[in-house]
Amino acid sequence: MAAKTPIESAILFAQAALSSTPVIILGSGASAAHGVPGMVSLAKHLASLSPPVGWTIAENNEWNAFLSNLDNGEDLETALGAVRPTRRQNEFVAEATRTFLFPSDRDALVSLIADRRHLPLSRLYKHLFTSTHKTLHVVTPNYDRLAEYAADAVEFAVFTGFNHGHLQLRAKESDARLVTNGQQVRTVKVWKVHGSLDWFHDAADRIIALPQMEHTPAGFAPLMITPGVEKYRLAHGEPFRTIFTCSDTALEGARSYLCVGYGFNDEHLQTKLVERCDTDSVPLVVVTQSLTDMAKAFLKGGKCRKYLAIEAADPGSRFYTHEHPDGFDVPDWEAWQLAAFLDMTIGAQA
């Protein structure tokens, strides 16, 4: 029997990872593919805003220091991490972030209403649920709701830690299971480790999810962990403490990982993933437009024992595997895009 070519081996590896029903990690690149702005665009938006009237001199000084950091070429995370914003400044950033991102989230939903196959993530869910599994886990730092919309499009239940309805209070059990006619409903559990566009808290820190709200209700503030030093403090409060526990549990129990548009720049999210890729040789597949320096360092650093990573090349894609860490090019095949990756692994969509 002839030896398999590198691309044949890569395809078989990806297919095996999918057959293990991976935990899916969605990064900002997964949303950018559908028009949701990333951190660079958000940084420009924040820099264009005027501080609210009523901020103290100290608050204005902190904001000016943040703007100076951006002017000096620092990324949003670094620029905000170098200053000490007050709570109301953090809420200002969260509100500005929500206002900036909400229209693109709404546009993605409108596109999905027009075409239920608009999000390739729906197709991935449907394929993974051809197994006996009743639950899929998605872990994401993204605020948008594309992961939830994708499940809706193929009629799977969604659980994000909140009850269902228009006024969604936090679920009493994080392992909630929907049951119909005595059978567990297939459910996509989306662990949003940095919050969501539809999560809010009031002055007493009471928490609620309001999916219908385009504008933040009076007396409430968006419940989102924005870049900067405050993310570590906020992560210890609810609902994030519970969400992180559920995320870690999912990552610890995974038999494989599929990362889509994720850059390995978030210690909050990836610690368990990195540990298991090292100690347990859990297979990892990464598809993204451009691998970050952090991702490349992790993959080539020897701690990820079994992996396939695909990024864009000109033309086509560049594949990296544990057997070919320096990579090889596959011209005229944009397999770094999720739709094309699914064509490669599970067959072209009819």
Number of C-alpha atoms within 10 A of each C-alpha: 3 4 7 10 8 15 14 11 15 24 16 14 20 25 15 15 23 23 15 15 23 26 25 24 24 23 22 21 22 25 23 13 15 16 15 24 17 15 14 10 13 16 19 13 13 19 17 10 10 8 15 10 7 8 13 10 9 12 17 17 14 19 21 15 17 24 20 14 19 20 12 10 10 16 16 22 15 16 21 25 17 15 18 18 23 13 10 12 18 20 19 18 20 20 19 16 21 23 16 17 19 20 14 18 22 16 14 21 20 12 14 18 13 9 11 17 16 18 23 18 24 22 22 18 20 16 15 18 18 11 11 8 11 16 19 19 21 23 26 25 22 24 26 24 20 23 25 20 22 26 23 16 19 15 13 20 16 24 20 21 25 21 18 15 10 12 13 17 17 18 14 10 10 16 11 15 17 14 10 8 6 7 10 12 16 19 22 23 26 25 28 26 25 23 24 22 26 23 23 21 17 15 9 8 13 12 21 22 25 18 16 9 13 14 12 17 13 7 10 18 20 28 28 30 23 21 20 18 16 18 16 12 9 17 20 12 11 15 21 21 14 17 22 21 14 21 24 20 12 22 27 14 12 19 20 26 23 23 23 25 26 24 20 20 13 12 9 15 21 16 13 18 21 21 16 22 21 16 11 13 17 21 25 27 23 23 24 24 21 17 19 16 12 12 17 16 13 14 23 15 11 13 16 22 20 20 25 25 25 28 22 22 18 11 12 15 21 22 24 24 24 17 14 13 17 12 16 15 18 18 14 11 17 22 25 25 23 22 17 17 20 22 13 17 18 16 10 11 11 3
